[in-house]
Amino acid sequence: MNESRTSRRALLSGAAAVGALAGVSALAPGVAAGAQRPPARRFEGKVVAVTGGTSGIGAATAHAFAVAGAKVVFCGRRQQLGKEVERRIRAAGGEATYLPADVRLPESVTGFVDGTLKRYGRLDIAFNNAGIQYTAPLHETTIQQWDDLIATNARGVFLAMKAQIPVMIAQGGGQIIVNSSVGALVGRPGLSLYQASKQAIQALVKSSALEYGGQGIRVNAILPGITDTPMIRPPGLDDATWERLKAELGRLNVDGLKTVASPENIAAAVLGLASDDFGYLTGASVPVDGGVAAGRRMLLPQLP
């Protein structure tokens, strides 16, 4: 989805504003050796909707919720990937349904929410995750790229919330978690568009949390830092080379934990926010970045 023509160096530079934390226990079975498991079936009976669930953080979060007992409906534009994620979740014993949807289109978003209700009759938790990134200096960014990025990252969240909130009001409550970015807190060269879209999300979260808190709806944002997803991995690298670069990227740029996060690390944090443990939290933007926002440096590994 990312059509940036920048060099691998620019791509890795952009990575520092995009993903997430390291050191949080993974949730999905087999994700990491020795990873702690969540309390068994703690989301039993809950219905969860995830946008942008065909890869990366979205796919990991859909998997984690399903393994923890939720009924999950997720969407994305890439139907083959969506069906594969659905198959993997079901093979792991979870319940999940993939519905094709494009968050840029109002009727598509409405159809996704309606499809969730048709299947399960309610919506308890929404993780509005869908997003894209272009990496380029501002003056080299095209108007088409601006429109596409804002339509996906900011307008897509607005459309999703617009469709989800009436459902939650009618059923007496619910919660919405939005995937923002540590880029909403810190600047990075080449990411002006991306970070503008993520700051827009912050405003939606804060104001909507105040608007709907009295109706039992909590709204929060999670702010990942550098995460190992297709958004940050330069194309064409073999796995061994990427593992070396990823280790160096984390060592140089994640000031606290020194490692790049896995999508499962971020999924763990999303489930934590969605749990009863955080039942009094709303209007918050929670950095899950391994210390990126706490640090000040931006260095790059030596590229091959």
N, C-alpha and C positions, 0 to 999 in steps of 0.2 A: 504494500500500500504506500509505503514511503518512497517517493519518486525523486528524492534529492540526488543531484549529480555531484555532490561534493566528494572530495577525496576521503580516503579512509581516516586520515588524520582529523578532518573536520567532523566526520561521523563519530569518532571516539570522543572528540571534544563535546559534541552535543550530548553524548551519553551521560555526562555527569549531571544533567538536569532531568533525566528521564526515569530511572528505575527505582531501586529501593535498597533496603537494609540487608545486612548479613548478621547471622547469629541468632535469629529467631527460629524456634523449632519448626520444622516442616510438618504439614498436616497429612498429606496424602500418603497412603501405604507405599513403602519402598522408595520414598523420595530421598531420604538421606539416612545413612547408617547411624543408628543410635538416636534418631530423632524421637522426641517425646510425642506420644499420641494424645489427642484431645480427649476430654471426658466423653465417654461413649454416647453417641446419639444425642448430643446436647441440643441439636436443632430438630429433633423429632417433632413432626406435625407442622413445621414451618414451611411456608412456600417462599422461595427465593427466586428473583429474576436478576439476570446478569446480562448487561449489554457488552458487546465486544468479547464474547466468550469463546471464540474459536482458536485462540492461541494466547501465549504469554500469561500475564497476570489474570486475565479474565477466565481462561481455561483452567488455571490452577485453582482459582477461587470457586468456580462452579464445581470442580471435583471435590474440593475440601468441604464445601457445604453438603454435598450429596453423601460423602463418606460419614459426615457427622449427623446424618439422619434427615436432612431437609429434602423436600421435593423441589428440584431445580429446573427452571426453564431459562435457556440462554439463547442469545441471538448473535448474528454476525452476517456479513455479506458472503463469506466464502463457504459455500454449502458443503463441499467435499470435506473441508477441515471440520466444519460443524458436526457432520455425521460421524467423523472419526472420534472427536471428543466425546460425543454422546455414547459411542460404542465403548470407549475406554472406561467411562464412568459406570456404565451398566455392568461391564465386566468386573469392576471392583466392588460390585454389590450396591451401588448407589442408584438413585432414581433421578433421571435427567431427560429433558426433551430439548432438542434443538429446533428453533424456528428461524428461518431466514428473515432478516430485517436489516434495514439501512437507517441508522439513526439520523441521517440528514433529511429524511422524508417524513413529514408529520403523519401521513396515513400508514406508513410502514411501522412507525413507533406505536401508534394507536393499535394497529393490528397485533403487534407483539404483546402488548399489555392485555388486549382482549383475548388473545390466544392463551395466555397464562390463566386468566379467569375462567375461560371455557374449560380448561383442563382440570383446574384445582379449586376454583371458586373463591379464591382470595389471594392476597399478596401481602406477606408480612415484612419481607426485607427486599430492598432493591439495591443492587450494586451497579451504579452507572459508571462503567469502566471504559467504554469505547473511546478510542483516541488515535490520532496519527501525529506524525512529526515531519516537518521539513527543516533541513539544516542548511542555512545559507545566510550571508550578510543581508541585512534588511533591504538595501537598495537593489540587490540581485533577486529578491523574491518577487514572484509574479503575482498579479492580482488574483489570478485563478488559484494559486496556491493559498493565498490568504483566505479567499472565500471557502475553499475546500476545508482548510484546517479549522477555521472558526465554525463552519457549519457542522463539522464532526465533533470537535472538542467542547465547544461552548453551547452552540445552538442545540446539538444533540442531547446534551445534559438537560437543557431547558425543556425540550420536547418530551424527554423521558419523564421528568418530574411533573410536567403539566398533565401527563396521562396517568401517572401513578398516584398523585396526591388525592384526587377525588375518590379513588378506590379506597385508600387508607382512611380518609375521613369517614366514608360510609361504613366501614367495618370497625371504626372506633380506635384506630391507631396503626402504627407501623413505623418502619424506619428506612431511611435512605442514606446510603454511603456513596460518596462520589470519589472517583479516583482523580485526584489533582496531581501535583508533582512538587518536589522540593524546589523546582524551578519557579514556583509561585513566590518563593521567599528569597531566592538568590538569582543574580543575573549570570548569564553565560553567553559568550560570543556565538553568533550564528543561530540563536534560538529566540529571537525577538518575537516571532509569531507564536511559537509554541507557548512561551511563558506568558504572553498576553492572554492567550486563551485560558491558561490555568489560573491566572489571577481573576479572570471573569467568573470562573467557577467558585472561587472563594467568596465573592459577593453573593452569588446565588445561595450558597450554603448558609451564610450568616443571616441573611434577611429572611429566607424561607424558614429557618429554624425558629425565628421569632414569630413569624406569621402563623405557624401551624403547631407550635409546641402545646398550646392549650387544647388542641384536638388529638393529642396523644401521638404526634408524629415527631420523631427525632431525625435531625439532618446533620450529618457530619462529613468531613472530607478526610481522606488519607493522602499523605504526601510522600510517595516513594522517592527514593534517590536513584542510584545506579542499579538497574536490574538486568539480569541476563535474559533478554527477550530479543526477538528478531528486530526490534526497533533500534537496538544499539549495536548489533553484530554486523561488522562490515561484510558485504557479500563476497562469496568466493573463497573464504578462509576454511581450511580444513580444521577438524575438531581440535587436533593437538595444538595448532598454532593459535587458535582462538582461546584455548585454555591458558596458554602462556600469557597472551595479551590481556586476558581478563584478570588474571592474577596480578599483573603489573598495574592495570588500570585501578583495581581496588587498592593496592598498596599505596599508589601515588595520590589518589583522590578521595578515598573514603577515610577521612581523618580519624574517625573513632575506631571502627571495627576492621578496617583495612582489607575488606573483601567486598566483591560485588554480590548483591543479593540474588537469590533464586526467586522465580515467580512464587514458589511455595512459601518463602519467607513472608512475602507481602500478603498472600492469601491467609496466612496465620494471623496477621495483624487485623485484616478485615473481619475475620471470624471473631477475634477478640472484641473488636468494637461492636459487633452485632450481638454479642452475648449479654446476658443479664448483668454481668460484672460492670458494664458501662452504661447501665440503665439511666443514669442521671446526667449523661454527657450529651449535649446538643450544641450546634452552632460552632463546633470546634474543627480546627484543621490540625491533624496530628502528623508530624514528620516521622516517617519510618525510613530513615535514610542512612543508618549506620554512622552518622556524625557528619554528613556532608554540610548541612546547614550550620553546624557548630564550627566548622573549619573555615579557612580562608583561601586555601591554595587551589590551583587548577593546573595540574601537570599531566603530561601525556607519556605513555610508555613508548619505547623505541619501536617503531614499526619495521617489519621485515622489508 
